[in-house]
Amino acid sequence: MTFIGRRSLRAAVAGALLATGFVLGTVTAHAAAEDPRATRHEGNASTCADAKLAGSILTSPDDYTYTRGKLEDDQYLDILTVSPDITVTGIVVKGGNAYNVYEPGKLGLPDSPPWTDLRAPVTGQNDNIPQLSHWFVCGTEKTTTTTTTATSTTGTETTTTTASSATSSTVVSTTSQSSVGTSSSSAAGGAVATTSGGPKATTQNAEDLAYTGFDGGWLIALGAALVLGGAALVFVVRARRKA
């Protein structure tokens, strides 16, 4: 009886150790099966707000590109590229009764793609990786601001302002008077126009003018007397010839 009791005790201890090892192995396998890069959530999420992610659901291929990810067929998803003007805030991957949330730059997931082997949480008694029931990518558009500043210094004070400037030009004419009365007008841009004209006439009083003639009244009287004398002489000569 004693020998049988010892053998039974040894068998019971061995069975207990095997059972403990099986349980521990199952727990370890379950912990290792979960993706450490993701946060597991029970239930379902169909929007970015449901998953507590900023932004809205992005579209492919405009916002990102991917491979695999076929619903009810594939178990894994790979995000290959993201548009430069997009910031990804998270990736939601669901399968079974739970979903994983992947956030770039957290839990070992790189800040930028590619992000490979994304999947849903394990499910079932055997911790299987389920097929994808649905998945989506959340993100926001990047915004850029361009500021143009102009700095002016007056004395010891420096002022920085933001403004737009317009350029205007003014044509300036200069006129010079030559010694012979010819003026030339020069305009900005190289065009030159020339006008000519004499000096301006001036009026002086007659009494201030110099005397340049002579008085011929007595000569007129003398000429008239000679004409009359000649006519009288001709008349006398004709009268004598007739006599």
MOLIN-V843660 format. One record per residue. N is the residue number from 1. RES is the residue in three letters. SS is DSSP state (a for helix, b for strand, c for the rest). PSI is psi in whole degrees, 0 to 359 (* if undefined). BURIAL is # if it has 16 or more other C-alpha atoms within 10 Angstrom, else .. Layout:
# MOLIN-V843660
n:N res:RES ss:SS psi:PSI burial:BURIAL
n:N res:RES ss:SS psi:PSI burial:BURIAL
This chain:
# MOLIN-V843660
n:1 res:MET ss:c psi:320 burial:.
n:2 res:THR ss:a psi:318 burial:.
n:3 res:PHE ss:a psi:318 burial:.
n:4 res:ILE ss:a psi:322 burial:.
n:5 res:GLY ss:a psi:322 burial:.
n:6 res:ARG ss:a psi:318 burial:.
n:7 res:ARG ss:a psi:320 burial:.
n:8 res:SER ss:a psi:322 burial:.
n:9 res:LEU ss:a psi:317 burial:.
n:10 res:ARG ss:a psi:321 burial:.
n:11 res:ALA ss:a psi:321 burial:.
n:12 res:ALA ss:a psi:319 burial:.
n:13 res:VAL ss:a psi:317 burial:.
n:14 res:ALA ss:a psi:319 burial:.
n:15 res:GLY ss:a psi:321 burial:.
n:16 res:ALA ss:a psi:319 burial:.
n:17 res:LEU ss:a psi:318 burial:.
n:18 res:LEU ss:a psi:318 burial:.
n:19 res:ALA ss:a psi:318 burial:.
n:20 res:THR ss:a psi:316 burial:.
n:21 res:GLY ss:a psi:323 burial:.
n:22 res:PHE ss:a psi:318 burial:.
n:23 res:VAL ss:a psi:315 burial:.
n:24 res:LEU ss:a psi:320 burial:.
n:25 res:GLY ss:a psi:322 burial:.
n:26 res:THR ss:a psi:316 burial:.
n:27 res:VAL ss:a psi:316 burial:.
n:28 res:THR ss:a psi:318 burial:.
n:29 res:ALA ss:a psi:323 burial:.
n:30 res:HIS ss:a psi:317 burial:#
n:31 res:ALA ss:a psi:321 burial:.
n:32 res:ALA ss:a psi:336 burial:.
n:33 res:ALA ss:a psi:334 burial:.
n:34 res:GLU ss:c psi:145 burial:#
n:35 res:ASP ss:c psi:116 burial:#
n:36 res:PRO ss:c psi:347 burial:.
n:37 res:ARG ss:c psi:351 burial:#
n:38 res:ALA ss:c psi:160 burial:#
n:39 res:THR ss:b psi:124 burial:#
n:40 res:ARG ss:b psi:139 burial:#
n:41 res:HIS ss:b psi:137 burial:#
n:42 res:GLU ss:b psi:153 burial:.
n:43 res:GLY ss:c psi:216 burial:.
n:44 res:ASN ss:c psi:153 burial:#
n:45 res:ALA ss:c psi:129 burial:#
n:46 res:SER ss:c psi:355 burial:.
n:47 res:THR ss:c psi:166 burial:#
n:48 res:CYS ss:c psi:323 burial:#
n:49 res:ALA ss:c psi:322 burial:.
n:50 res:ASP ss:c psi:322 burial:.
n:51 res:ALA ss:c psi:4 burial:#
n:52 res:LYS ss:c psi:43 burial:.
n:53 res:LEU ss:c psi:144 burial:#
n:54 res:ALA ss:c psi:155 burial:.
n:55 res:GLY ss:c psi:200 burial:#
n:56 res:SER ss:b psi:172 burial:#
n:57 res:ILE ss:b psi:128 burial:#
n:58 res:LEU ss:c psi:163 burial:#
n:59 res:THR ss:c psi:150 burial:.
n:60 res:SER ss:b psi:143 burial:.
n:61 res:PRO ss:c psi:8 burial:.
n:62 res:ASP ss:c psi:318 burial:.
n:63 res:ASP ss:c psi:332 burial:#
n:64 res:TYR ss:b psi:166 burial:#
n:65 res:THR ss:b psi:155 burial:.
n:66 res:TYR ss:b psi:167 burial:#
n:67 res:THR ss:b psi:165 burial:.
n:68 res:ARG ss:b psi:211 burial:.
n:69 res:GLY ss:c psi:13 burial:#
n:70 res:LYS ss:c psi:126 burial:.
n:71 res:LEU ss:c psi:144 burial:#
n:72 res:GLU ss:c psi:19 burial:.
n:73 res:ASP ss:c psi:302 burial:.
n:74 res:ASP ss:c psi:156 burial:.
n:75 res:GLN ss:c psi:345 burial:#
n:76 res:TYR ss:c psi:158 burial:#
n:77 res:LEU ss:b psi:139 burial:#
n:78 res:ASP ss:b psi:122 burial:#
n:79 res:ILE ss:b psi:117 burial:#
n:80 res:LEU ss:b psi:310 burial:.
n:81 res:THR ss:b psi:159 burial:.
n:82 res:VAL ss:b psi:140 burial:#
n:83 res:SER ss:c psi:142 burial:.
n:84 res:PRO ss:c psi:334 burial:.
n:85 res:ASP ss:c psi:15 burial:.
n:86 res:ILE ss:b psi:138 burial:#
n:87 res:THR ss:b psi:117 burial:#
n:88 res:VAL ss:b psi:126 burial:#
n:89 res:THR ss:b psi:341 burial:#
n:90 res:GLY ss:b psi:162 burial:#
n:91 res:ILE ss:b psi:126 burial:#
n:92 res:VAL ss:b psi:126 burial:#
n:93 res:VAL ss:b psi:118 burial:#
n:94 res:LYS ss:b psi:145 burial:#
n:95 res:GLY ss:b psi:141 burial:#
n:96 res:GLY ss:c psi:224 burial:#
n:97 res:ASN ss:c psi:17 burial:#
n:98 res:ALA ss:b psi:170 burial:#
n:99 res:TYR ss:b psi:152 burial:#
n:100 res:ASN ss:b psi:143 burial:#
n:101 res:VAL ss:b psi:120 burial:#
n:102 res:TYR ss:b psi:129 burial:#
n:103 res:GLU ss:c psi:121 burial:#
n:104 res:PRO ss:c psi:135 burial:#
n:105 res:GLY ss:c psi:3 burial:.
n:106 res:LYS ss:c psi:147 burial:.
n:107 res:LEU ss:c psi:31 burial:.
n:108 res:GLY ss:c psi:355 burial:.
n:109 res:LEU ss:c psi:129 burial:#
n:110 res:PRO ss:c psi:158 burial:.
n:111 res:ASP ss:c psi:325 burial:.
n:112 res:SER ss:c psi:155 burial:.
n:113 res:PRO ss:c psi:166 burial:.
n:114 res:PRO ss:c psi:145 burial:.
n:115 res:TRP ss:b psi:113 burial:#
n:116 res:THR ss:b psi:161 burial:.
n:117 res:ASP ss:b psi:37 burial:.
n:118 res:LEU ss:b psi:141 burial:#
n:119 res:ARG ss:c psi:174 burial:#
n:120 res:ALA ss:c psi:164 burial:#
n:121 res:PRO ss:c psi:159 burial:#
n:122 res:VAL ss:b psi:158 burial:#
n:123 res:THR ss:b psi:161 burial:#
n:124 res:GLY ss:c psi:173 burial:.
n:125 res:GLN ss:c psi:333 burial:.
n:126 res:ASN ss:c psi:10 burial:.
n:127 res:ASP ss:c psi:51 burial:#
n:128 res:ASN ss:b psi:152 burial:.
n:129 res:ILE ss:b psi:115 burial:#
n:130 res:PRO ss:c psi:164 burial:#
n:131 res:GLN ss:c psi:156 burial:#
n:132 res:LEU ss:c psi:126 burial:#
n:133 res:SER ss:c psi:323 burial:#
n:134 res:HIS ss:b psi:161 burial:#
n:135 res:TRP ss:b psi:158 burial:#
n:136 res:PHE ss:b psi:161 burial:#
n:137 res:VAL ss:b psi:132 burial:#
n:138 res:CYS ss:b psi:147 burial:#
n:139 res:GLY ss:b psi:175 burial:#
n:140 res:THR ss:b psi:159 burial:#
n:141 res:GLU ss:b psi:139 burial:.
n:142 res:LYS ss:c psi:142 burial:.
n:143 res:THR ss:c psi:140 burial:.
n:144 res:THR ss:c psi:142 burial:.
n:145 res:THR ss:c psi:128 burial:.
n:146 res:THR ss:c psi:124 burial:.
n:147 res:THR ss:c psi:129 burial:.
n:148 res:THR ss:c psi:124 burial:.
n:149 res:THR ss:c psi:148 burial:.
n:150 res:ALA ss:b psi:133 burial:.
n:151 res:THR ss:b psi:128 burial:.
n:152 res:SER ss:b psi:144 burial:.
n:153 res:THR ss:b psi:125 burial:.
n:154 res:THR ss:b psi:111 burial:.
n:155 res:GLY ss:c psi:239 burial:.
n:156 res:THR ss:c psi:4 burial:.
n:157 res:GLU ss:b psi:131 burial:.
n:158 res:THR ss:b psi:128 burial:.
n:159 res:THR ss:b psi:131 burial:.
n:160 res:THR ss:b psi:123 burial:.
n:161 res:THR ss:b psi:160 burial:.
n:162 res:THR ss:c psi:119 burial:.
n:163 res:ALA ss:c psi:164 burial:.
n:164 res:SER ss:c psi:145 burial:.
n:165 res:SER ss:c psi:147 burial:.
n:166 res:ALA ss:c psi:144 burial:.
n:167 res:THR ss:c psi:130 burial:.
n:168 res:SER ss:c psi:155 burial:.
n:169 res:SER ss:c psi:146 burial:.
n:170 res:THR ss:c psi:132 burial:.
n:171 res:VAL ss:c psi:124 burial:.
n:172 res:VAL ss:c psi:128 burial:.
n:173 res:SER ss:c psi:139 burial:.
n:174 res:THR ss:b psi:138 burial:.
n:175 res:THR ss:b psi:131 burial:.
n:176 res:SER ss:b psi:142 burial:.
n:177 res:GLN ss:b psi:124 burial:.
n:178 res:SER ss:c psi:169 burial:.
n:179 res:SER ss:c psi:342 burial:.
n:180 res:VAL ss:c psi:14 burial:.
n:181 res:GLY ss:c psi:16 burial:.
n:182 res:THR ss:b psi:126 burial:.
n:183 res:SER ss:b psi:148 burial:.
n:184 res:SER ss:b psi:141 burial:.
n:185 res:SER ss:b psi:124 burial:.
n:186 res:SER ss:b psi:125 burial:#
n:187 res:ALA ss:c psi:156 burial:.
n:188 res:ALA ss:c psi:138 burial:.
n:189 res:GLY ss:c psi:355 burial:.
n:190 res:GLY ss:c psi:356 burial:.
n:191 res:ALA ss:c psi:131 burial:.
n:192 res:VAL ss:b psi:127 burial:.
n:193 res:ALA ss:b psi:136 burial:.
n:194 res:THR ss:b psi:133 burial:.
n:195 res:THR ss:b psi:148 burial:.
n:196 res:SER ss:b psi:152 burial:.
n:197 res:GLY ss:c psi:150 burial:.
n:198 res:GLY ss:c psi:172 burial:.
n:199 res:PRO ss:c psi:154 burial:.
n:200 res:LYS ss:c psi:135 burial:.
n:201 res:ALA ss:c psi:146 burial:.
n:202 res:THR ss:c psi:152 burial:.
n:203 res:THR ss:c psi:129 burial:.
n:204 res:GLN ss:c psi:154 burial:.
n:205 res:ASN ss:c psi:145 burial:.
n:206 res:ALA ss:a psi:328 burial:.
n:207 res:GLU ss:a psi:343 burial:.
n:208 res:ASP ss:a psi:353 burial:.
n:209 res:LEU ss:c psi:150 burial:.
n:210 res:ALA ss:c psi:145 burial:.
n:211 res:TYR ss:c psi:120 burial:.
n:212 res:THR ss:c psi:1 burial:.
n:213 res:GLY ss:c psi:196 burial:.
n:214 res:PHE ss:c psi:165 burial:.
n:215 res:ASP ss:c psi:116 burial:.
n:216 res:GLY ss:c psi:21 burial:.
n:217 res:GLY ss:a psi:318 burial:.
n:218 res:TRP ss:a psi:331 burial:.
n:219 res:LEU ss:a psi:324 burial:.
n:220 res:ILE ss:a psi:317 burial:.
n:221 res:ALA ss:a psi:319 burial:.
n:222 res:LEU ss:a psi:316 burial:.
n:223 res:GLY ss:a psi:319 burial:.
n:224 res:ALA ss:a psi:322 burial:.
n:225 res:ALA ss:a psi:319 burial:.
n:226 res:LEU ss:a psi:320 burial:.
n:227 res:VAL ss:a psi:314 burial:.
n:228 res:LEU ss:a psi:320 burial:.
n:229 res:GLY ss:a psi:319 burial:.
n:230 res:GLY ss:a psi:320 burial:.
n:231 res:ALA ss:a psi:322 burial:.
n:232 res:ALA ss:a psi:322 burial:.
n:233 res:LEU ss:a psi:317 burial:.
n:234 res:VAL ss:a psi:319 burial:.
n:235 res:PHE ss:a psi:319 burial:.
n:236 res:VAL ss:a psi:317 burial:.
n:237 res:VAL ss:a psi:318 burial:.
n:238 res:ARG ss:a psi:324 burial:.
n:239 res:ALA ss:a psi:320 burial:.
n:240 res:ARG ss:a psi:320 burial:.
n:241 res:ARG ss:a psi:324 burial:.
n:242 res:LYS ss:a psi:330 burial:.
n:243 res:ALA ss:c psi:* burial:.
